[in-house]
């Protein structure tokens, strides 16, 4: 069902009273309940954020509040290019905005007196009390299988038995928790609004006002065109006063020659009429000269002594000189800067450039986004102007009304803060003591497990969740309680870890590493400097506060053992140099190999296709200390990757040509790729283009069969992705 061409019964709510934010929740159409359809079309809540139309900037808030709890979303008769429903660029679930799409307010209207009628179980005599419960302007009363109505909610009166009509009855669960029954009767007038354009009213005959001249000539024609249009033969239906005289004149007139006459045509003098003496002779002279100058024929004789000179076409001269200057490469940038500096030049060039047929899919998507952002920007500017106008009055009212209350609350908060800080310090001390005890117990258990300890003791320890029984040497990963951190803090820690290790990386590289750690349970790492790379991975984990939950597996005898995790625990990261793959739940596994081929030839990679990072050769990396680095919880990584700014449909549209040339990924790998691009688009400089470049580099290029045919077809598609193009050409 296409809800964008329907009359939709909706629930309207003001979900932010301080900012006057409204949204609608589509409930049903004449075809039935559409709440599940709306949830699919407009996640997350199945609602549409209402933004004011440009004609309703000052009355938007008051009109929305007068609609009550229910309204209609009227999309009948609206052209497809009107685009009344658009993507919400302010969509940020972590900051409370969970509506991915916006709806312009001119489509949000009060409930009409047709199409939707509520049916209420009551007695017909209780029509007044039923009117108080009804939500539709017209409603029906059902008493003992008899339908009465319709009853007008605003002016209720005792109803008569309802007349026969073709309608459908639907039960509806409303967002306010009530169960209602609605009768939908198709309205032919409303349905015709979309099928037929509005009929134009009959043109009213205009009467010429007294005292104004009669305009009988076309003002858009010049003098010569007006004479030609008037030079028409006399109509036979004209009012001839003397028919006999006309016939005698025609009989006496000489017959026209069979051949047309040639030579100089006679000059037709205009008929002289009696013209009243003008009151302003100067005005008459000026008007006469104006008429002569305007209506003078092109072949009029030139005045004596007039000078003749050749007139050049400025367009031809400019084109020729531009063509000459363009031959000089050093002058091309200057010519482009000059053309763009001309008034109105940019506005005329941009539509032609964006309409070129050779635009790539990425350019088309970005252009569509740019248009939506421009419309959103104009709407925000209008709201900003109004906010600036009301800013001073709002500040005074807020300061006067809340100053005393804020002081009291601030005092209470300071006292509570001091109490909480004291509690936190005590809990941290207890936590440190417990961690020390746990580490000591773990060490003792490891020593005992290396000896011939009876199996009963190992089973008892496993049941007590103190240690997991393993065959071999246990490699413990012990997550601790971590803290939440904003995205900027996470990026700063990764950049500092590389800088302290003697390496400099870009901000986008740090964002890509954080997204991989938060999304992918398996990550490949290919480098010829295995020792330096392992130290670098450890330094990043230490600076993130994950020293206790990080381990490096170098022998098959080492068996990873993960301690119990809490909701705010740190992430568990295992760096392994083993070729064999062993699935590990709740652990991010980083595979270390000398080259990418050793990772891609793994049967597990062929089934799961995890991302692979190719690191350059590195010098000796110093081992960093985690002193002063507070642990970052795994929940902080989940929050970092939750800010998705790209839909799977957009990603498929952009990367469809590349997907056709590369080996297909598994379903789990595709989900990881979509989540990676969405998160990186929200954080990276370059947005969607940069995120797609990293996704191609990490997922698609490692498994690419680099044949001459494949490379020749792939390289033209990577012109907008510099990282991937450099990797293919290497």
ZAVEX-86215 format. One record per residue (C-alpha): residue number from 1; x, y, z. Coordinates in steps of 0.05 Angstrom, whole numbers. Layout:
BEGIN
pos, c1, c2, c3
NUM, X, Y, Z
...
# end
This chain:
BEGIN
pos, c1, c2, c3
1, 0, 0, 0
2, 26, 69, -18
3, 8, 111, 43
4, 36, 173, 7
5, -27, 176, -36
6, -80, 163, 18
7, -123, 198, 68
8, -94, 170, 133
9, -127, 172, 202
10, -71, 191, 251
11, -56, 204, 324
12, -21, 271, 337
13, 22, 283, 399
14, 66, 339, 424
15, 126, 299, 447
16, 167, 360, 467
17, 125, 416, 497
18, 184, 462, 511
19, 205, 464, 437
20, 135, 455, 408
21, 154, 391, 372
22, 96, 351, 343
23, 91, 284, 307
24, 37, 241, 278
25, 28, 165, 283
26, -10, 136, 223
27, -65, 88, 247
28, -111, 69, 190
29, -137, 85, 121
30, -203, 66, 88
31, -170, -1, 74
32, -156, -18, 147
33, -103, -15, 202
34, -35, 9, 175
35, 5, 14, 239
36, 51, -44, 219
37, 59, -15, 150
38, 77, 53, 180
39, 128, 19, 226
40, 161, -12, 165
41, 160, 52, 124
42, 180, 101, 178
43, 220, 69, 235
44, 238, 73, 292
45, 170, 90, 324
46, 127, 89, 261
47, 117, 165, 268
48, 131, 226, 224
49, 160, 290, 252
50, 117, 350, 232
51, 155, 411, 207
52, 120, 477, 191
53, 104, 492, 119
54, 133, 557, 92
55, 63, 588, 93
56, 52, 569, 166
57, 112, 593, 204
58, 76, 636, 256
59, 12, 596, 265
60, 41, 526, 266
61, 43, 515, 341
62, -26, 542, 355
63, -59, 503, 298
64, -26, 437, 317
65, -51, 444, 389
66, -123, 457, 365
67, -126, 390, 327
68, -137, 350, 390
69, -112, 279, 396
70, -131, 256, 326
71, -123, 285, 256
72, -115, 263, 183
73, -54, 262, 139
74, -85, 285, 73
75, -41, 265, 14
76, -97, 261, -37
77, -85, 299, -102
78, -14, 319, -84
79, 35, 311, -142
80, 91, 260, -134
81, 144, 314, -142
82, 116, 354, -84
83, 155, 306, -37
84, 115, 322, 27
85, 152, 266, 64
86, 227, 272, 69
87, 286, 245, 108
88, 297, 276, 177
89, 368, 302, 179
90, 362, 314, 254
91, 350, 240, 267
92, 391, 222, 328
93, 362, 166, 372
94, 415, 177, 425
95, 392, 249, 435
96, 318, 233, 435
97, 300, 245, 361
98, 273, 176, 339
99, 234, 199, 278
100, 272, 184, 214
101, 225, 222, 168
102, 190, 290, 168
103, 121, 311, 143
104, 103, 382, 122
105, 47, 413, 163
106, 1, 432, 106
107, -18, 358, 99
108, -37, 353, 173
109, -111, 372, 177
110, -169, 367, 225
111, -213, 305, 220
112, -263, 314, 163
113, -338, 302, 167
114, -332, 242, 121
115, -294, 177, 110
116, -280, 162, 185
117, -337, 153, 235
118, -329, 126, 305
119, -381, 75, 328
120, -398, 78, 403
121, -436, 25, 442
122, -490, 65, 478
123, -564, 79, 480
124, -591, 127, 429
125, -622, 169, 485
126, -552, 179, 514
127, -527, 216, 452
128, -500, 275, 493
129, -454, 232, 536
130, -432, 192, 475
131, -413, 258, 441
132, -364, 272, 497
133, -328, 206, 483
134, -326, 211, 407
135, -263, 232, 372
136, -291, 242, 301
137, -335, 302, 281
138, -391, 254, 261
139, -403, 189, 297
140, -454, 132, 301
141, -487, 100, 362
142, -498, 25, 363
143, -555, -1, 407
144, -579, -73, 405
145, -550, -86, 335
146, -584, -22, 310
147, -541, 35, 283
148, -564, 107, 296
149, -534, 169, 266
150, -493, 202, 244
151, -490, 249, 305
152, -452, 314, 303
153, -403, 317, 361
154, -404, 393, 365
155, -481, 398, 364
156, -508, 331, 387
157, -582, 316, 375
158, -625, 254, 382
159, -606, 211, 323
160, -649, 173, 274
161, -636, 104, 248
162, -576, 105, 202
163, -588, 102, 127
164, -558, 47, 85
165, -487, 59, 62
166, -428, 17, 37
167, -377, 17, 93
168, -327, -27, 130
169, -321, -33, 206
170, -251, -37, 236
171, -229, -47, 309
172, -170, -1, 325
173, -122, -1, 383
174, -104, 72, 395
175, -37, 97, 423
176, -73, 128, 483
177, -91, 57, 506
178, -164, 58, 485
179, -199, 8, 440
180, -243, 42, 387
181, -286, 19, 330
182, -285, 60, 266
183, -332, 57, 207
184, -298, 75, 141
185, -345, 98, 86
186, -312, 116, 20
187, -322, 189, 4
188, -329, 199, -72
189, -315, 273, -66
190, -250, 262, -28
191, -229, 206, -76
192, -240, 251, -136
193, -191, 302, -109
194, -134, 259, -132
195, -165, 235, -197
196, -190, 301, -225
197, -159, 370, -223
198, -201, 425, -191
199, -250, 456, -240
200, -236, 527, -257
201, -293, 576, -240
202, -329, 606, -298
203, -298, 671, -320
204, -340, 730, -297
205, -356, 782, -349
206, -318, 845, -333
207, -353, 912, -343
208, -310, 971, -364
209, -311, 1024, -309
210, -336, 1093, -327
211, -281, 1142, -343
212, -229, 1091, -366
213, -207, 1081, -439
214, -226, 1018, -475
215, -166, 974, -489
216, -181, 938, -555
217, -110, 929, -580
218, -60, 877, -559
219, -7, 913, -516
220, 44, 859, -530
221, 48, 875, -606
222, 87, 931, -637
223, 59, 981, -687
224, 74, 940, -750
225, 45, 875, -721
226, -18, 914, -699
227, -28, 942, -770
228, -20, 872, -801
229, -71, 843, -752
230, -121, 898, -768
231, -112, 892, -844
232, -168, 842, -852
233, -227, 841, -902
234, -293, 869, -878
235, -339, 816, -848
236, -403, 803, -888
237, -441, 803, -823
238, -425, 876, -809
239, -482, 925, -799
240, -489, 959, -867
241, -536, 1018, -865
242, -545, 1025, -940
243, -546, 958, -975
244, -571, 987, -1041
245, -518, 1040, -1042
246, -464, 988, -1031
247, -489, 946, -1089
248, -489, 1006, -1136
249, -418, 1023, -1115
250, -395, 953, -1128
251, -428, 954, -1196
252, -396, 1020, -1215
253, -327, 1001, -1191
254, -278, 977, -1245
255, -261, 904, -1246
256, -194, 884, -1216
257, -141, 864, -1267
258, -128, 790, -1277
259, -54, 800, -1263
260, -31, 837, -1201
261, -3, 907, -1210
262, 71, 918, -1200
263, 110, 980, -1183
264, 109, 1029, -1125
265, 48, 1020, -1080
266, 4, 1079, -1066
267, 11, 1115, -1000
268, -51, 1108, -957
269, -63, 1170, -918
270, -96, 1162, -851
271, -166, 1189, -842
272, -168, 1255, -807
273, -216, 1262, -751
274, -234, 1319, -707
275, -187, 1318, -647
276, -203, 1361, -588
277, -153, 1415, -571
278, -105, 1387, -518
279, -101, 1422, -453
280, -26, 1410, -447
281, 10, 1424, -513
282, 78, 1402, -485
283, 49, 1334, -469
284, 20, 1329, -539
285, 86, 1345, -572
286, 124, 1295, -529
287, 72, 1241, -543
288, 75, 1254, -617
289, 151, 1249, -619
290, 148, 1186, -578
291, 100, 1154, -626
292, 142, 1173, -686
293, 206, 1146, -655
294, 172, 1081, -635
295, 133, 1068, -698
296, 184, 1093, -749
297, 194, 1037, -801
298, 262, 1003, -805
299, 272, 1028, -877
300, 264, 1101, -859
301, 318, 1146, -889
302, 377, 1160, -844
303, 389, 1232, -821
304, 439, 1272, -860
305, 511, 1266, -834
306, 498, 1200, -796
307, 563, 1161, -785
308, 565, 1087, -803
309, 608, 1036, -767
310, 610, 960, -761
311, 579, 929, -699
312, 611, 866, -672
313, 573, 810, -638
314, 598, 810, -565
315, 581, 736, -556
316, 623, 715, -616
317, 681, 759, -593
318, 678, 731, -522
319, 675, 659, -546
320, 734, 668, -592
321, 776, 701, -539
322, 756, 648, -487
323, 776, 593, -536
324, 844, 627, -546
325, 856, 636, -471
326, 836, 565, -455
327, 894, 539, -497
328, 940, 565, -443
329, 938, 515, -384
330, 963, 567, -334
331, 903, 612, -350
332, 848, 560, -342
333, 840, 567, -266
334, 837, 643, -274
335, 782, 637, -327
336, 741, 590, -283
337, 748, 637, -223
338, 726, 696, -265
339, 665, 660, -293
340, 643, 638, -223
341, 650, 709, -197
342, 599, 736, -246
343, 531, 751, -216
344, 482, 693, -226
345, 534, 649, -262
346, 538, 596, -207
347, 462, 591, -202
348, 458, 577, -278
349, 517, 528, -280
350, 498, 483, -221
351, 432, 457, -250
352, 466, 439, -315
353, 525, 405, -281
354, 479, 364, -235
355, 435, 343, -293
356, 492, 310, -332
357, 476, 238, -351
358, 546, 212, -332
359, 536, 226, -258
360, 557, 167, -214
361, 509, 133, -165
362, 546, 165, -107
363, 539, 234, -138
364, 464, 224, -149
365, 454, 203, -77
366, 496, 260, -50
367, 459, 310, -95
368, 392, 284, -68
369, 418, 291, 3
370, 443, 362, -13
371, 374, 383, -37
372, 341, 355, 26
373, 393, 389, 69
374, 381, 456, 34
375, 306, 451, 46
376, 319, 432, 118
377, 368, 489, 124
378, 317, 540, 100
379, 266, 513, 149
380, 316, 518, 206
381, 335, 589, 186
382, 262, 610, 190
383, 257, 578, 258
384, 322, 611, 279
385, 297, 680, 259
386, 235, 671, 301
387, 275, 643, 359
388, 321, 704, 357
389, 262, 750, 358
390, 234, 717, 420
391, 301, 704, 454
392, 303, 765, 500
393, 232, 756, 525
394, 243, 682, 536
395, 306, 694, 575
396, 273, 745, 620
397, 214, 699, 634
398, 258, 639, 648
399, 306, 677, 692
400, 250, 710, 732
401, 211, 646, 741
402, 266, 596, 755
403, 323, 634, 789
404, 302, 618, 860
405, 283, 546, 844
406, 349, 535, 807
407, 389, 560, 867
408, 354, 511, 914
409, 363, 454, 865
410, 436, 471, 855
411, 447, 469, 930
412, 414, 401, 934
413, 453, 375, 875
414, 519, 398, 904
415, 504, 361, 969
416, 483, 299, 931
417, 544, 304, 887
418, 591, 306, 947
419, 555, 246, 977
420, 558, 207, 912
421, 632, 223, 902
422, 647, 197, 972
423, 608, 134, 956
424, 644, 125, 890
425, 712, 132, 923
426, 693, 78, 973
427, 666, 32, 919
428, 729, 41, 877
429, 772, 22, 936
430, 729, -40, 947
431, 732, -56, 873
432, 808, -50, 872
433, 813, -96, 933
434, 766, -147, 901
435, 803, -145, 835
436, 869, -157, 872
437, 837, -216, 909
438, 808, -243, 844
439, 876, -238, 809
440, 910, -274, 867
441, 857, -329, 867
442, 863, -336, 792
443, 939, -342, 796
444, 933, -395, 851
445, 881, -432, 810
446, 927, -432, 749
447, 982, -461, 791
448, 936, -514, 818
449, 910, -532, 748
450, 982, -544, 724
451, 990, -597, 778
452, 955, -663, 786
453, 894, -633, 821
454, 835, -681, 827
455, 780, -672, 776
456, 730, -660, 831
457, 765, -596, 852
458, 766, -571, 780
459, 692, -586, 773
460, 676, -550, 838
461, 715, -489, 816
462, 678, -489, 749
463, 611, -494, 784
464, 630, -436, 828
465, 646, -395, 765
466, 715, -379, 793
467, 752, -410, 734
468, 733, -450, 673
469, 764, -519, 666
470, 811, -520, 606
471, 859, -568, 575
472, 925, -532, 573
473, 948, -465, 599
474, 890, -417, 614
475, 895, -349, 583
476, 851, -304, 626
477, 812, -245, 600
478, 783, -209, 661
479, 738, -150, 641
480, 729, -96, 694
481, 675, -44, 703
482, 684, 12, 653
483, 658, 82, 643
484, 619, 112, 586
485, 655, 162, 542
486, 632, 207, 484
487, 655, 195, 413
488, 707, 251, 416
489, 740, 219, 476
490, 744, 151, 443
491, 775, 180, 380
492, 825, 220, 421
493, 848, 158, 459
494, 862, 119, 395
495, 900, 178, 365
496, 941, 187, 429
497, 958, 113, 431
498, 987, 116, 360
499, 1022, 182, 372
500, 1055, 156, 436
501, 1077, 94, 397
502, 1112, 137, 345
503, 1060, 132, 290
504, 1013, 185, 262
505, 945, 165, 235
506, 886, 205, 209
507, 822, 218, 247
508, 783, 175, 197
509, 831, 117, 210
510, 817, 121, 285
511, 742, 122, 271
512, 748, 61, 227
513, 786, 22, 281
514, 734, 40, 334
515, 677, 19, 288
516, 711, -48, 274
517, 721, -61, 349
518, 648, -45, 363
519, 617, -84, 305
520, 661, -142, 282
521, 675, -204, 326
522, 733, -222, 279
523, 785, -174, 249
524, 844, -193, 205
525, 912, -158, 213
526, 964, -168, 158
527, 1035, -141, 168
528, 1107, -160, 157
529, 1125, -131, 225
530, 1086, -179, 270
531, 1122, -161, 334
532, 1112, -86, 325
533, 1040, -97, 304
534, 1024, -138, 366
535, 1054, -85, 410
536, 1013, -32, 374
537, 948, -71, 386
538, 966, -79, 460
539, 981, -4, 466
540, 912, 14, 438
541, 879, -35, 487
542, 919, -7, 545
543, 901, 66, 529
544, 828, 45, 525
545, 833, 16, 596
546, 827, -57, 571
547, 893, -83, 599
548, 858, -136, 643
549, 811, -158, 586
550, 866, -163, 533
551, 909, -224, 518
552, 957, -248, 464
553, 953, -322, 443
554, 1018, -348, 413
555, 1015, -424, 425
556, 959, -475, 416
557, 966, -495, 490
558, 941, -427, 511
559, 865, -431, 520
560, 827, -365, 527
561, 783, -362, 590
562, 733, -304, 595
563, 713, -282, 665
564, 639, -265, 679
565, 619, -199, 647
566, 573, -145, 673
567, 532, -94, 634
568, 585, -40, 642
569, 647, -84, 634
570, 704, -70, 586
571, 711, -103, 518
572, 748, -169, 514
573, 801, -170, 458
574, 843, -231, 440
575, 903, -222, 393
576, 922, -289, 363
577, 980, -310, 319
578, 952, -380, 306
579, 927, -400, 237
580, 872, -445, 265
581, 806, -411, 277
582, 766, -426, 341
583, 700, -389, 350
584, 697, -349, 415
585, 634, -317, 441
586, 635, -247, 471
587, 709, -238, 451
588, 734, -195, 394
589, 787, -238, 359
590, 843, -203, 321
591, 881, -250, 273
592, 954, -232, 261
593, 989, -258, 198
594, 1048, -238, 154
595, 1004, -224, 93
596, 931, -222, 73
597, 936, -287, 33
598, 948, -326, 97
599, 882, -299, 124
600, 839, -306, 61
601, 860, -378, 49
602, 830, -398, 115
603, 766, -439, 105
604, 734, -399, 161
605, 747, -334, 122
606, 714, -362, 60
607, 651, -375, 102
608, 650, -310, 143
609, 692, -258, 104
610, 716, -214, 161
611, 750, -147, 148
612, 826, -147, 137
613, 872, -88, 153
614, 938, -84, 115
615, 991, -50, 159
616, 1056, -22, 130
617, 1124, -43, 156
618, 1137, -13, 224
619, 1197, 1, 267
620, 1203, -19, 340
621, 1142, 3, 379
622, 1151, 22, 453
623, 1105, -13, 503
624, 1059, 39, 536
625, 1031, 40, 606
626, 957, 46, 622
627, 968, 90, 683
628, 917, 146, 687
629, 872, 115, 633
630, 803, 102, 660
631, 771, 37, 632
632, 722, 49, 575
633, 661, 3, 576
634, 639, -38, 517
635, 572, -1, 521
636, 610, 62, 500
637, 631, 28, 435
638, 559, 5, 423
639, 535, 77, 432
640, 591, 101, 385
641, 567, 55, 328
642, 493, 68, 341
643, 493, 136, 306
644, 478, 108, 237
645, 471, 160, 180
646, 463, 115, 119
647, 406, 68, 100
648, 420, -1, 69
649, 381, 21, 6
650, 429, 80, -4
651, 490, 35, 7
652, 465, -16, -44
653, 452, 40, -94
654, 523, 69, -86
655, 562, 3, -83
656, 520, -39, -132
657, 571, -33, -189
658, 628, -54, -143
659, 589, -112, -113
660, 579, -142, -182
661, 655, -148, -193
662, 674, -175, -125
663, 662, -242, -91
664, 596, -243, -53
665, 599, -235, 22
666, 562, -276, 74
667, 498, -250, 105
668, 533, -235, 171
669, 589, -199, 135
670, 539, -156, 96
671, 504, -137, 161
672, 572, -117, 190
673, 588, -77, 127
674, 521, -39, 130
675, 531, -23, 204
676, 603, -1, 191
677, 584, 47, 135
678, 525, 75, 175
679, 568, 90, 236
680, 628, 118, 197
681, 582, 163, 156
682, 559, 197, 220
683, 630, 209, 246
684, 680, 212, 187
685, 701, 273, 149
686, 674, 260, 79
687, 611, 226, 103
688, 582, 171, 59
689, 638, 173, 7
690, 693, 163, 58
691, 655, 108, 94
692, 643, 69, 29
693, 718, 77, 12
694, 738, 44, 78
695, 686, -12, 70
696, 712, -29, 0
697, 784, -29, 27
698, 770, -74, 87
699, 717, -124, 61
700, 717, -127, -15
701, 789, -117, -39
702, 822, -171, 6
703, 780, -226, -26
704, 786, -197, -96
705, 813, -241, -152
706, 863, -193, -181
707, 861, -214, -253
708, 875, -165, -309
709, 802, -167, -331
710, 775, -154, -261
711, 824, -97, -247
712, 809, -64, -314
713, 734, -64, -298
714, 742, -44, -225
715, 791, 14, -230
716, 742, 62, -266
717, 692, 51, -210
718, 742, 71, -156
719, 755, 142, -180
720, 717, 170, -120
721, 750, 122, -70
722, 824, 141, -64
723, 842, 90, -10
724, 813, 31, -48
725, 843, 54, -114
726, 912, 59, -83
727, 905, -12, -54
728, 885, -40, -122
729, 942, -6, -159
730, 993, -29, -108
# end
